[in-house]
C-alpha cells in the first residue's frame, strides 16, 4: 500500500525561487568578466578605456593595454546619466576611439531585486528549518514552546483508575493511601503539624504496576495527573532539560492540588559524576534543576511527585534524601493471592469456559508480573479466536502460559533426524534428573518442538512462591541444568553445543554461590563480589578487585569443583534411571511433546518393570 504526499505550496514556491536564483546567477557568471560597475567607472575616470560596446546589458571594453574587461549593467539609463558626458569628452579628445550602444534601455529588475529576493529566501528557508526542528506547525509557536514540558494528562474520556483496579499490591496501596487523604483533606494533617510528602519513589521490577499505582492515586484523590517520562527531559540542546523541569512544576502549581508522575526517572536521575570522564553535562543540569524544584527555595504547595524506576541503585543520593523523595514504596512480584486477583481483573471482559480455574492458573504462574498475567490472558484470547471458539478454555490458557515463558512453537522448522534424537535424549535427561531431585520443582512439560531460540525445552513450574533459595536447592538446580549434557554423553557417546546455555546458567549459579552468597565451605562466609555490578564503565574502571589473585584462583577452583560434583551426580542419576530415560526419549520422538502427567506415568511404568 502506498501513500501519496499532500501538495505543499510553500515548498513549491521555495523551489521556484531557488531555481530562478540559480539561473540568474549562472547567466550573470557567464556574461560578466568579473569587474564591478564601480571598477568600470574608475577605468573611465582614469582614461584607460580605448573602445567599448554595450550589447543588451553587457558592456565590453578594450583597454589601452589591449586587455578586455566586461561588466553587467543593471540599468542602461544609470550608465548613460553617469558616464555619457565623460565618454563624449574622451571621444572628442581621441582617448576613446570607438564606442557603440546596442542597449536595451529597460531596467533589469531581476538583477536589481536579486539581493532582496535572496534575503527573503534566506529568511523563509530559516523559518522553515526552525519549524521543522520544532516538529511542524507555526514557527513562532514552536520556538516559544520548545522548552516547555510535554506532559501527558489522562484524556477526559478515559475511565478513571482507582485502587479497585489495582490488585496484588495491598501493602503498596496502604502506603499511598496517606497521599490520597492528604490531597483530599490536608487540613487534618496540617493541624497536627504534618506536611505532605514531597515525593514518593515506586521501586520494583518492570511490569509490576508502578505506573498503574500512580494513576490510581490520582484517581482516588480526584486531582490533576501530569505524567512525563525521564527521557523527555534529555535533549541535545543545552538548557532545554532544565527549562522543561521548571515548566513542569509551573504547570503543576497552576493545577494544584496535582500529582506529577515521572516514569523511568533513572534516565535523568542517574548519579552525578559517574561514568568515563564525569562532567557537568546536560543530564546533570536537568537533575540539578529537578533537585531544586523538589526541595529548593520555592514552595510546591499541593504538588506531589511520584516517580517509578527499576534501577534505584543508580539514582543520585541527593534525589533519595528526605525532603525530596520522602518515601520509597517497593512494588514487588505478586504472590499467589495477588496473581489470582490480577487475573480476575483482566478476565472481566473475557468469556472463560467452565474448565478454567483462575486460582489454578495463579498457582502455576509464580514469578509472573501483572503485565505478564495480562499478556497471558490476551494470548489465550487470541489463540481462542484463531481456533474459532467462543470461550477461552483451559487448553488455551495452558498454551498461553508456555508461550509467555518460552515463546511460540516453530513446527514448520525442518529438523534432521539425528538432531531430533539428540534433542529428545537431552530434554529427557533434564526431566529425569529433575524428577529425582527432592527439592526441585516438578516437571510441567517436555517438548522437542523448537521454541524461540531453543531446539527443545523442559519446563518446570514451582508449586509455591519462594523468597529465598537454599544451598541445597541451588545445587540441585545446577544438577538439573547439567542433566541434558550428561544424557548426551551417556547415550550418544558425544556432546553438542545444545547445552551451552545450560552450562552458562549453571556456572553463573555456582559463581554467585561462591563469590556472593558465601555458600562455599572452602571460601567461607565471605561475599567477594558483593556490590561489584557497576553500571558506569568509568566508575568500575576506577575500582580494583577486593581480593587477591590467589583468592581469585581459589574461587575459580571451587566453582569448577561445584560444577564437577553436580555433573557427576547427574550422570549417576541417569545411569540408575536409564530405562525411564529411554522411555521418555522414545515417547518424545513419537509425539514431540508430553505433559507433566504423562511424564510421571511413563516414569512410574518404567520403574515397575
C-alpha positions as CSV (number, residue, x, y, z in Angstrom):
1,X,0.0,0.0,0.0
2,X,1.4,3.4,-1.0
3,X,0.6,6.8,0.4
4,X,0.6,10.0,-1.5
5,X,2.1,13.1,0.0
6,X,0.0,16.2,0.1
7,X,0.9,19.1,-2.1
8,X,2.8,21.8,-0.1
9,X,2.5,25.2,-1.8
10,X,5.2,26.7,0.4
11,X,7.7,24.1,-0.7
12,X,6.8,24.7,-4.4
13,X,7.3,28.5,-4.0
14,X,10.7,28.0,-2.4
15,X,11.7,25.6,-5.1
16,X,10.7,28.1,-7.9
17,X,12.5,31.0,-6.2
18,X,15.6,28.9,-5.8
19,X,15.6,27.8,-9.4
20,X,15.2,31.5,-10.6
21,X,18.1,32.5,-8.4
22,X,20.4,29.7,-9.7
23,X,19.5,30.5,-13.3
24,X,20.2,34.2,-12.9
25,X,23.4,33.6,-11.1
26,X,24.6,31.2,-13.8
27,X,23.7,33.7,-16.5
28,X,25.4,36.5,-14.7
29,X,28.6,34.4,-14.2
30,X,28.5,33.5,-17.9
31,X,28.1,37.1,-19.2
32,X,30.3,39.1,-16.9
33,X,34.1,39.4,-16.9
34,X,34.4,39.7,-13.2
35,X,34.6,43.5,-12.7
36,X,32.0,45.6,-10.9
37,X,30.4,48.8,-12.1
38,X,32.5,50.7,-9.6
39,X,35.7,49.3,-11.1
40,X,34.5,50.0,-14.6
41,X,33.7,53.6,-13.7
42,X,37.2,54.0,-12.3
43,X,38.7,52.8,-15.6
44,X,36.7,55.5,-17.5
45,X,37.8,58.2,-15.0
46,X,41.5,57.2,-15.3
47,X,41.1,57.3,-19.1
48,X,42.2,53.7,-19.6
49,X,39.3,52.7,-21.9
50,X,40.1,52.8,-25.6
51,X,36.8,51.5,-27.0
52,X,33.7,49.8,-25.8
53,X,30.4,48.3,-26.9
54,X,27.2,47.9,-24.9
55,X,25.1,45.0,-26.1
56,X,21.9,44.3,-24.1
57,X,23.0,44.7,-20.5
58,X,26.7,43.8,-21.0
59,X,29.5,46.3,-21.6
60,X,32.6,45.0,-23.2
61,X,35.6,47.4,-23.0
62,X,39.1,47.2,-24.7
63,X,41.6,49.0,-22.5
64,X,44.7,50.9,-23.5
65,X,46.9,47.9,-22.7
66,X,44.7,45.8,-25.1
67,X,43.1,43.8,-22.2
68,X,39.4,43.0,-22.3
69,X,37.0,43.8,-19.5
70,X,33.3,43.2,-19.2
71,X,30.7,44.4,-16.8
72,X,27.0,43.6,-16.3
73,X,24.8,46.8,-16.3
74,X,21.7,46.7,-14.2
75,X,20.3,49.7,-16.0
76,X,21.5,51.5,-19.2
77,X,19.9,54.7,-18.0
78,X,22.0,54.7,-14.9
79,X,25.2,54.3,-17.1
80,X,24.1,57.0,-19.6
81,X,23.3,59.5,-16.9
82,X,26.5,58.8,-15.1
83,X,29.2,58.4,-17.8
84,X,27.9,59.6,-21.1
85,X,29.3,63.1,-20.8
86,X,32.6,61.7,-19.8
87,X,32.6,59.3,-22.8
88,X,31.8,62.1,-25.3
89,X,34.5,64.3,-23.9
90,X,37.1,61.5,-24.1
91,X,35.9,60.6,-27.6
92,X,36.4,64.2,-28.7
93,X,39.9,64.2,-27.3
94,X,40.8,60.9,-29.1
95,X,41.2,58.8,-25.9
96,X,38.2,56.7,-26.8
97,X,38.4,55.8,-30.5
98,X,35.2,53.9,-30.8
99,X,32.0,53.1,-28.9
100,X,28.7,51.6,-29.8
101,X,25.3,51.5,-28.0
102,X,23.1,48.5,-28.8
103,X,21.5,48.6,-25.4
104,X,18.1,47.6,-24.1
105,X,17.2,50.8,-22.3
106,X,14.8,48.9,-19.9
107,X,15.9,48.2,-16.4
108,X,16.8,44.6,-15.5
109,X,14.6,44.4,-12.5
110,X,15.6,40.8,-11.7
111,X,19.2,41.9,-11.1
112,X,18.0,45.0,-9.3
113,X,15.8,43.0,-6.9
114,X,18.2,40.0,-6.7
115,X,19.7,41.0,-3.3
116,X,16.3,41.5,-1.8
117,X,15.0,38.2,-3.2
118,X,18.0,36.4,-1.8
119,X,17.4,38.0,1.7
120,X,13.7,37.0,1.6
121,X,14.5,33.4,0.5
122,X,17.1,33.1,3.3
123,X,14.6,34.3,5.8
124,X,11.9,31.9,4.6
125,X,14.3,28.9,4.5
126,X,15.5,29.7,8.0
127,X,11.9,29.9,9.3
128,X,11.0,26.7,7.6
129,X,14.0,25.0,9.1
130,X,13.1,26.2,12.6
131,X,9.6,25.0,12.1
132,X,10.8,21.5,11.2
133,X,13.1,21.4,14.2
134,X,10.1,22.3,16.4
135,X,8.1,19.5,14.8
136,X,6.0,21.3,12.3
137,X,3.2,23.8,12.7
138,X,3.7,27.5,13.4
139,X,7.3,28.6,13.7
140,X,6.8,31.2,16.4
141,X,4.6,28.8,18.3
142,X,7.1,26.0,18.2
143,X,10.1,28.2,19.1
144,X,8.1,29.6,22.0
145,X,7.1,26.2,23.3
146,X,10.4,24.3,22.7
147,X,11.4,24.5,26.3
148,X,8.0,23.5,27.7
149,X,7.4,20.1,29.3
150,X,5.4,17.8,27.1
151,X,3.2,16.3,29.9
152,X,0.6,13.7,29.2
153,X,-2.6,14.2,31.1
154,X,-5.3,11.4,31.3
155,X,-7.8,12.0,28.5
156,X,-11.2,13.2,29.6
157,X,-13.0,10.2,28.0
158,X,-10.8,7.6,29.7
159,X,-12.1,5.7,32.7
160,X,-10.7,7.0,35.9
161,X,-8.3,4.4,37.5
162,X,-8.8,3.8,41.3
163,X,-7.4,1.4,43.8
164,X,-10.2,-1.1,42.9
165,X,-8.4,-1.5,39.5
166,X,-5.1,-2.4,41.2
167,X,-4.7,-5.9,42.6
168,X,-1.9,-7.8,44.2
169,X,-0.5,-4.7,45.9
170,X,-2.4,-4.3,49.2
171,X,0.6,-3.0,51.2
172,X,1.6,-0.6,48.5
173,X,-1.9,0.8,48.4
174,X,-1.9,1.3,52.1
175,X,1.4,3.3,51.8
176,X,-0.1,5.5,49.2
177,X,-3.4,6.0,50.9
178,X,-1.9,8.7,53.1
179,X,-1.0,10.7,49.9
180,X,-4.6,10.4,48.8
181,X,-6.1,11.5,52.1
182,X,-3.7,14.5,52.3
183,X,-4.6,15.6,48.8
184,X,-8.3,15.2,49.7
185,X,-8.3,16.9,53.1
186,X,-4.9,18.3,54.1
187,X,-6.2,20.4,56.9
188,X,-6.5,17.3,59.2
189,X,-2.7,16.7,58.9
190,X,-1.6,20.3,58.9
191,X,-3.4,20.8,62.2
192,X,-1.1,18.1,63.6
193,X,1.9,19.9,62.2
194,X,2.5,17.3,59.5
195,X,3.3,18.2,55.9
196,X,2.5,16.4,52.7
197,X,5.3,14.1,51.5
198,X,7.1,15.9,48.6
199,X,7.9,12.7,46.6
200,X,7.2,9.0,46.6
201,X,9.5,6.7,44.6
202,X,7.9,3.5,43.3
203,X,10.6,0.9,43.0
204,X,10.3,-2.6,41.6
205,X,10.8,-4.9,38.6
206,X,9.3,-4.0,35.2
207,X,5.7,-4.8,34.7
208,X,4.7,-4.8,38.4
209,X,2.2,-2.0,38.1
210,X,4.1,1.1,39.2
211,X,2.5,3.4,36.6
212,X,-0.9,2.0,37.3
213,X,-0.5,2.7,41.0
214,X,0.4,6.3,40.3
215,X,-2.7,6.7,38.1
216,X,-4.8,5.1,40.9
217,X,-3.5,7.6,43.4
218,X,-4.6,10.5,41.2
219,X,-7.9,8.8,40.5
220,X,-8.6,8.2,44.2
221,X,-7.7,11.8,45.2
222,X,-9.5,13.2,42.1
223,X,-6.7,15.6,41.3
224,X,-4.9,16.5,38.1
225,X,-2.4,13.9,36.9
226,X,0.6,15.1,34.9
227,X,2.8,12.3,33.6
228,X,6.1,12.6,31.8
229,X,9.0,10.2,31.0
230,X,12.5,10.8,32.3
231,X,13.8,10.7,28.8
232,X,11.6,13.6,27.7
233,X,13.8,16.0,29.7
234,X,17.0,15.0,27.9
235,X,17.8,16.9,24.7
236,X,20.8,17.6,22.6
237,X,20.3,21.4,23.2
238,X,21.9,22.7,26.4
239,X,19.5,24.0,29.0
240,X,16.3,22.6,27.4
241,X,16.0,19.8,30.0
242,X,16.3,22.2,33.0
243,X,13.8,24.5,31.3
244,X,11.3,21.7,30.9
245,X,11.7,20.8,34.6
246,X,10.8,24.4,35.6
247,X,7.9,24.4,33.2
248,X,6.6,21.1,34.5
249,X,6.4,22.4,38.1
250,X,4.9,25.7,36.9
251,X,2.1,23.7,35.2
252,X,1.7,21.6,38.3
253,X,1.4,24.6,40.7
254,X,-1.3,26.1,38.4
255,X,-3.3,22.8,38.6
256,X,-2.6,22.3,42.4
257,X,-3.5,20.0,44.1
258,X,-1.9,17.8,41.5
259,X,0.3,14.8,41.0
260,X,3.4,14.8,38.9
261,X,4.5,11.4,37.7
262,X,8.0,10.9,36.2
263,X,8.3,7.4,34.7
264,X,11.7,5.9,34.3
265,X,13.3,8.6,36.4
266,X,16.7,6.8,36.2
267,X,17.0,8.3,32.7
268,X,17.6,11.7,34.3
269,X,18.3,11.0,37.9
270,X,21.4,8.9,37.4
271,X,24.2,9.5,39.9
272,X,26.3,12.6,39.0
273,X,30.0,12.4,38.3
274,X,29.7,8.8,37.3
275,X,31.0,7.3,34.1
276,X,34.0,7.8,32.0
277,X,35.1,11.5,32.2
278,X,32.2,12.5,34.5
279,X,31.4,16.1,33.6
280,X,28.6,18.5,34.1
281,X,26.6,17.6,31.0
282,X,23.0,18.4,30.0
283,X,21.6,15.5,32.0
284,X,23.3,16.7,35.2
285,X,21.9,20.2,34.7
286,X,18.5,18.7,34.3
287,X,18.9,16.7,37.5
288,X,20.2,19.7,39.4
289,X,17.1,21.7,38.4
290,X,14.8,18.8,39.5
291,X,16.6,18.7,42.9
292,X,16.0,22.5,43.3
293,X,12.3,22.2,42.3
294,X,11.6,19.4,44.7
295,X,13.3,20.9,47.7
296,X,14.6,24.4,47.0
297,X,13.6,27.9,47.9
298,X,10.3,27.9,46.2
299,X,7.4,26.1,47.8
300,X,5.4,23.4,45.9
301,X,2.1,23.5,47.9
302,X,-0.3,20.8,46.9
303,X,2.1,19.2,44.4
304,X,3.2,15.6,45.0
305,X,5.9,14.0,42.8
306,X,5.6,10.3,42.1
307,X,8.4,8.5,40.2
308,X,9.0,5.0,39.1
309,X,12.2,3.1,38.4
310,X,13.5,-0.4,38.4
311,X,17.1,0.8,39.0
312,X,17.1,2.6,42.3
313,X,20.7,1.6,42.8
314,X,22.0,4.0,40.2
315,X,20.0,7.1,41.3
316,X,21.8,10.1,42.8
317,X,21.8,10.1,46.6
318,X,20.6,13.7,46.7
319,X,17.4,12.6,45.0
320,X,16.7,10.0,47.6
321,X,17.2,12.0,50.7
322,X,14.2,13.1,52.9
323,X,12.7,16.3,51.6
324,X,12.8,15.1,48.0
325,X,11.6,11.5,47.8
326,X,10.5,11.1,51.4
327,X,9.2,7.6,50.8
328,X,10.1,4.6,48.8
329,X,7.5,2.0,48.1
330,X,8.7,-1.3,46.8
331,X,6.3,-2.8,44.3
332,X,7.3,-6.4,44.1
333,X,6.1,-9.5,42.3
334,X,2.6,-10.6,43.3
335,X,2.1,-13.7,45.4
336,X,-0.4,-16.4,44.6
337,X,-3.3,-14.5,46.1
338,X,-2.3,-11.3,44.2
339,X,-1.9,-13.2,41.0
340,X,-5.4,-14.6,41.3
341,X,-6.8,-11.1,41.9
342,X,-4.9,-9.7,38.9
343,X,-6.2,-12.5,36.7
344,X,-9.8,-11.8,37.8
345,X,-9.4,-8.1,36.9
346,X,-8.0,-8.8,33.5
347,X,-10.7,-11.5,32.9
348,X,-13.6,-9.2,33.5
349,X,-14.4,-8.7,29.8
350,X,-13.2,-12.2,28.6
351,X,-15.6,-15.2,28.2
352,X,-14.0,-18.0,30.2
353,X,-15.0,-21.6,29.8
354,X,-16.2,-23.7,32.8
355,X,-13.0,-25.7,33.0
356,X,-10.9,-22.6,33.7
357,X,-9.9,-22.2,37.3
358,X,-8.1,-18.9,37.8
359,X,-6.7,-20.0,41.2
360,X,-5.1,-22.9,39.5
361,X,-3.7,-20.6,36.8
362,X,-2.3,-18.4,39.6
363,X,-0.7,-21.4,41.3
364,X,1.0,-22.3,38.0
365,X,2.4,-18.9,37.3
366,X,4.9,-18.0,40.1
367,X,7.2,-15.2,39.2
368,X,4.8,-13.6,36.7
369,X,4.3,-9.9,36.9
370,X,1.0,-8.1,36.4
371,X,2.0,-7.3,32.9
372,X,2.8,-11.0,32.3
373,X,-0.6,-12.1,33.5
374,X,-2.4,-9.5,31.4
375,X,-0.4,-10.7,28.4
376,X,-1.2,-14.4,29.3
377,X,-4.9,-13.8,29.1
378,X,-4.6,-11.7,25.9
379,X,-2.6,-14.5,24.3
380,X,-5.2,-17.1,25.4
381,X,-7.9,-14.9,23.8
382,X,-6.0,-14.6,20.6
383,X,-5.4,-18.3,20.4
384,X,-9.2,-18.9,21.1
385,X,-10.1,-16.6,18.2
386,X,-7.6,-18.4,15.9
387,X,-9.4,-21.6,16.8
388,X,-12.8,-20.1,16.0
389,X,-14.0,-20.8,19.5
390,X,-16.3,-18.7,21.6
391,X,-14.9,-19.3,25.1
392,X,-11.3,-19.3,26.5
393,X,-10.8,-22.8,27.8
394,X,-8.0,-24.4,30.0
395,X,-6.1,-25.7,27.0
396,X,-5.8,-22.2,25.5
397,X,-4.6,-20.8,28.8
398,X,-2.0,-23.6,29.3
399,X,-0.7,-22.9,25.8
400,X,-0.5,-19.2,26.6
401,X,1.5,-19.8,29.8
402,X,4.1,-21.8,27.8
403,X,4.1,-19.2,25.1
404,X,4.8,-16.3,27.6
405,X,7.5,-18.3,29.2
406,X,9.3,-19.8,26.2
407,X,7.9,-18.1,23.0
408,X,5.8,-19.6,20.2
409,X,6.3,-23.0,18.7
410,X,8.1,-23.3,15.4
411,X,6.7,-26.5,14.0
412,X,7.5,-25.6,10.4
413,X,11.2,-25.8,11.1
414,X,12.8,-28.8,9.4
415,X,14.9,-30.7,11.9
416,X,17.3,-33.5,10.8
417,X,16.6,-36.9,12.4
418,X,19.9,-37.1,14.2
419,X,19.3,-33.7,15.7
420,X,15.8,-34.7,16.8
421,X,17.2,-37.8,18.5
422,X,19.9,-35.7,20.3
423,X,17.3,-33.2,21.4
424,X,15.0,-35.9,22.7
425,X,17.6,-37.5,24.9
426,X,18.9,-34.1,26.0
427,X,15.4,-33.0,27.2
428,X,14.6,-36.4,28.6
429,X,17.9,-36.1,30.6
430,X,16.8,-32.8,32.1
431,X,13.3,-34.2,33.0
432,X,14.6,-37.5,34.6
433,X,17.2,-35.6,36.7
434,X,14.6,-33.0,37.8
435,X,12.2,-35.8,39.0
436,X,15.0,-37.5,41.0
437,X,15.9,-34.3,42.9
438,X,13.9,-33.9,46.2
439,X,13.7,-30.1,46.3
440,X,13.4,-29.4,42.5
441,X,10.2,-28.0,41.0
442,X,8.1,-30.7,39.3
443,X,8.2,-31.1,35.5
444,X,5.3,-29.4,33.8
445,X,6.0,-30.1,30.1
446,X,8.8,-31.6,28.0
447,X,8.9,-30.9,24.2
448,X,11.4,-31.2,21.3
449,X,9.4,-28.7,19.2
450,X,11.6,-25.6,18.8
451,X,10.5,-22.5,20.7
452,X,12.3,-19.2,20.4
453,X,16.0,-19.9,20.0
454,X,15.8,-23.3,21.7
455,X,15.6,-26.7,19.9
456,X,13.6,-28.2,22.8
457,X,12.5,-27.4,26.3
458,X,11.8,-28.9,29.7
459,X,9.6,-26.6,31.7
460,X,9.2,-26.9,35.4
461,X,6.8,-24.8,37.4
462,X,7.2,-24.3,41.2
463,X,4.3,-25.3,43.4
464,X,4.8,-22.4,45.8
465,X,6.4,-18.9,45.9
466,X,9.9,-18.7,47.2
467,X,11.5,-15.6,48.8
468,X,14.9,-17.3,49.4
469,X,16.9,-20.1,47.8
470,X,18.7,-22.6,49.9
471,X,22.1,-24.0,49.2
472,X,20.6,-27.5,48.5
473,X,18.1,-26.0,46.1
474,X,20.7,-24.1,44.2
475,X,23.0,-27.2,43.9
476,X,20.1,-29.3,42.7
477,X,19.3,-26.6,40.1
478,X,22.8,-26.9,38.8
479,X,22.4,-30.7,38.6
480,X,19.2,-30.4,36.6
481,X,20.8,-28.0,34.2
482,X,23.7,-30.4,33.5
483,X,21.3,-33.3,33.1
484,X,21.0,-32.7,29.3
485,X,24.8,-32.7,28.7
486,X,25.1,-35.9,30.9
487,X,22.3,-37.6,28.8
488,X,24.1,-36.8,25.6
489,X,27.4,-38.2,26.8
490,X,25.8,-41.3,28.3
491,X,23.5,-42.4,25.5
492,X,25.1,-41.0,22.3
493,X,28.7,-41.0,23.4
494,X,29.2,-37.5,22.2
495,X,28.3,-33.9,23.3
496,X,26.9,-31.0,21.4
497,X,26.5,-27.2,21.6
498,X,22.9,-27.6,22.7
499,X,24.0,-27.5,26.3
500,X,25.9,-24.2,26.1
501,X,23.1,-22.1,27.7
502,X,22.7,-24.7,30.4
503,X,26.4,-24.6,31.2
504,X,26.3,-20.8,31.3
505,X,23.4,-20.7,33.7
506,X,25.0,-23.4,35.9
507,X,28.3,-21.5,36.0
508,X,26.5,-18.3,37.0
509,X,24.7,-20.0,39.9
510,X,28.0,-21.6,41.1
511,X,29.8,-18.3,40.9
512,X,27.2,-16.5,42.9
513,X,27.2,-19.3,45.5
514,X,31.0,-18.8,46.0
515,X,31.5,-15.1,45.4
516,X,28.2,-13.5,46.6
517,X,26.2,-15.8,48.8
518,X,29.1,-17.3,50.9
519,X,27.9,-20.8,50.3
520,X,31.3,-22.4,49.8
521,X,32.8,-24.4,52.7
522,X,36.3,-23.8,51.3
523,X,35.9,-20.0,50.9
524,X,33.8,-19.4,53.9
525,X,31.1,-16.9,54.7
526,X,32.6,-14.1,52.6
527,X,30.9,-12.1,49.9
528,X,33.8,-11.4,47.5
529,X,31.8,-9.9,44.6
530,X,29.1,-8.0,46.6
531,X,28.3,-4.7,45.0
532,X,30.6,-5.3,42.0
533,X,27.9,-4.9,39.4
534,X,28.8,-1.4,38.2
535,X,26.5,0.4,35.8
536,X,29.1,3.0,34.8
537,X,32.2,2.0,32.9
538,X,34.3,4.7,34.3
539,X,33.3,4.0,37.9
540,X,34.1,0.3,37.5
541,X,37.4,1.0,35.9
542,X,38.4,3.0,38.9
543,X,37.8,0.1,41.3
544,X,40.1,-2.9,41.9
545,X,39.0,-6.4,42.9
546,X,38.7,-6.5,46.7
547,X,40.6,-9.8,46.8
548,X,44.0,-11.1,45.7
549,X,45.0,-13.2,42.6
550,X,45.4,-16.2,44.9
551,X,41.8,-15.8,46.2
552,X,40.6,-15.5,42.6
553,X,42.3,-18.7,41.6
554,X,40.8,-20.5,44.7
555,X,37.4,-19.2,43.7
556,X,37.7,-20.5,40.2
557,X,38.8,-23.9,41.5
558,X,35.9,-24.0,43.9
559,X,33.4,-23.1,41.2
560,X,34.8,-25.9,39.0
561,X,34.6,-28.4,41.9
562,X,30.9,-27.5,42.4
563,X,30.1,-27.9,38.7
564,X,32.1,-31.3,38.5
565,X,30.3,-32.7,41.6
566,X,26.9,-31.7,40.2
567,X,27.7,-33.2,36.8
568,X,28.8,-36.5,38.4
569,X,25.5,-36.6,40.4
570,X,23.5,-36.0,37.2
571,X,25.4,-38.9,35.5
572,X,24.8,-41.3,38.4
573,X,21.0,-40.4,38.4
574,X,20.7,-41.1,34.6
575,X,22.6,-44.4,34.9
576,X,20.3,-45.5,37.6
577,X,17.2,-44.3,35.7
578,X,18.3,-45.5,32.3
579,X,15.1,-47.3,31.4
580,X,13.0,-44.2,32.2
581,X,15.4,-42.1,30.1
582,X,15.0,-44.3,27.1
583,X,11.2,-44.5,27.5
584,X,10.8,-40.7,27.8
585,X,13.1,-40.1,24.8
586,X,11.2,-42.6,22.6
587,X,7.9,-41.0,23.5
588,X,9.3,-37.6,22.6
589,X,10.5,-38.9,19.2
590,X,7.0,-40.2,18.5
591,X,4.8,-37.4,20.0
592,X,7.2,-34.5,20.3
593,X,5.5,-33.1,23.4
594,X,4.4,-34.7,26.7
595,X,2.7,-33.2,29.7
596,X,3.8,-33.5,33.3
597,X,1.1,-36.1,34.0
598,X,2.2,-38.3,31.0
599,X,5.8,-37.9,32.0
600,X,5.1,-39.1,35.5
601,X,3.1,-42.1,34.2
602,X,6.0,-43.2,31.9
603,X,8.5,-42.9,34.7
604,X,6.3,-45.0,37.1
605,X,5.7,-47.7,34.5
606,X,9.5,-48.0,33.7
607,X,10.2,-48.3,37.5
608,X,7.6,-51.1,37.9
609,X,9.2,-53.3,35.2
